[in-house]
Amino acid sequence: MLLCLDIGNSQIFGGVYDGGSALKTSFRRTSAVRASSDEYGTFFRTVLRENDIDPAGVHMAAICSVVPDVLHSLRGSFTKYFGFEPFVLQPGAKTGL
């Protein structure tokens, strides 16, 4: 499964997609308060479990953000709590779009 995050100045919007293009769940969280990698990691895992999604089933993450200050904590949360490095959409990324 793929966990997608859109980090804005006031909200973090998230969605989980299965192997195809079906959205399994979506959620939001305030981004006004900066959080540590542990806070993000436990939040994402809890949201997934509460929506009947096994966090171990998430093997990829994609992040776009207008708040660069949160990227370090987000990357750390995926490395520690999910075991992989997320894709971060940044200027110059080759997406084919």
VENJOKA-V338866 format. One record per backbone hydrogen bond with DSSP energy under -1.0 kcal/mol. NH is the residue of the N-H (numbers start at 1). CO is the residue of the C=O. If there is no record, write none. Layout:
nh=NH co=CO
nh=NH co=CO
This chain:
nh=2 co=17
nh=3 co=60
nh=4 co=15
nh=5 co=62
nh=6 co=13
nh=7 co=64
nh=8 co=11
nh=12 co=29
nh=13 co=6
nh=14 co=27
nh=15 co=4
nh=16 co=25
nh=17 co=2
nh=18 co=22
nh=24 co=16
nh=27 co=14
nh=29 co=12
nh=31 co=10
nh=40 co=36
nh=41 co=37
nh=42 co=38
nh=43 co=39
nh=44 co=40
nh=45 co=41
nh=46 co=42
nh=47 co=43
nh=48 co=44
nh=49 co=45
nh=50 co=46
nh=52 co=49
nh=53 co=48
nh=57 co=54
nh=58 co=55
nh=59 co=1
nh=60 co=1
nh=62 co=3
nh=63 co=87
nh=64 co=5
nh=66 co=7
nh=70 co=67
nh=71 co=68
nh=74 co=70
nh=75 co=71
nh=76 co=72
nh=77 co=73
nh=78 co=74
nh=79 co=75
nh=80 co=76
nh=81 co=77
nh=82 co=78
nh=83 co=78
nh=84 co=78
nh=87 co=61
nh=89 co=63
nh=93 co=90
nh=95 co=93
